[in-house]
Amino acid sequence: MIDELEFRNLAETALDSLMQHLILREEEEGAGFEVEEQGGAVNVLFEEPAGKFVITPNTPMRQIWISALSTSFKLDWDGSESAFVLPRTGEHLLPLVDRLIREWLEG
């Protein structure tokens, strides 16, 4: 298991990259969501249908947690992939969040 300082650095880098990616998507016409950073968490806010995804680092568990679609997704650091990965699907953080947003907007 990675130590706390290493986790914090990796999570911060991953969430910063996610924020930049989502801000670019948000600026696209008709993206259907807004993104904001609040206290280290990334929030994705939807108007239609109304909803909110919350993406946060969980330092004690050394995971990034996503609360979305009435489910909690818990991503672990995979050193061989140099990415946070959802163990049951192998999805990396960015593609997973993109998929969840698409599923939410398509209803």
RAVEN-V906990 format. One record per residue. PSI is psi in radians with two decimals (none if undefined). Layout:
psi->PSI
psi->PSI
This chain:
psi->2.46
psi->2.68
psi->2.98
psi->-0.79
psi->-0.77
psi->-0.74
psi->-0.84
psi->-0.76
psi->-0.79
psi->-0.76
psi->-0.73
psi->-0.77
psi->-0.78
psi->-0.75
psi->-0.58
psi->-0.77
psi->-0.73
psi->-0.79
psi->-0.83
psi->-0.75
psi->-0.81
psi->-0.60
psi->-0.73
psi->-0.75
psi->-0.68
psi->-0.62
psi->-0.28
psi->2.49
psi->2.23
psi->0.48
psi->-0.60
psi->0.12
psi->2.87
psi->2.65
psi->2.48
psi->2.65
psi->2.35
psi->1.90
psi->0.65
psi->-0.13
psi->2.62
psi->2.18
psi->2.34
psi->2.06
psi->2.31
psi->2.47
psi->-0.75
psi->1.88
psi->2.61
psi->2.40
psi->3.08
psi->2.34
psi->2.48
psi->2.23
psi->2.03
psi->2.60
psi->2.44
psi->1.63
psi->-0.82
psi->-0.60
psi->-0.14
psi->0.77
psi->2.80
psi->2.23
psi->2.41
psi->2.15
psi->1.92
psi->2.59
psi->0.70
psi->0.48
psi->2.70
psi->2.15
psi->2.20
psi->1.95
psi->2.34
psi->2.67
psi->2.25
psi->1.82
psi->-0.60
psi->-0.47
psi->-0.17
psi->0.85
psi->2.75
psi->2.27
psi->2.45
psi->1.97
psi->-0.71
psi->-0.34
psi->-0.31
psi->0.11
psi->2.45
psi->2.87
psi->-0.98
psi->-0.91
psi->-0.57
psi->-0.83
psi->-0.72
psi->-0.76
psi->-0.76
psi->-0.71
psi->-0.81
psi->-0.80
psi->-0.69
psi->-0.83
psi->-0.52
psi->-0.21
psi->none
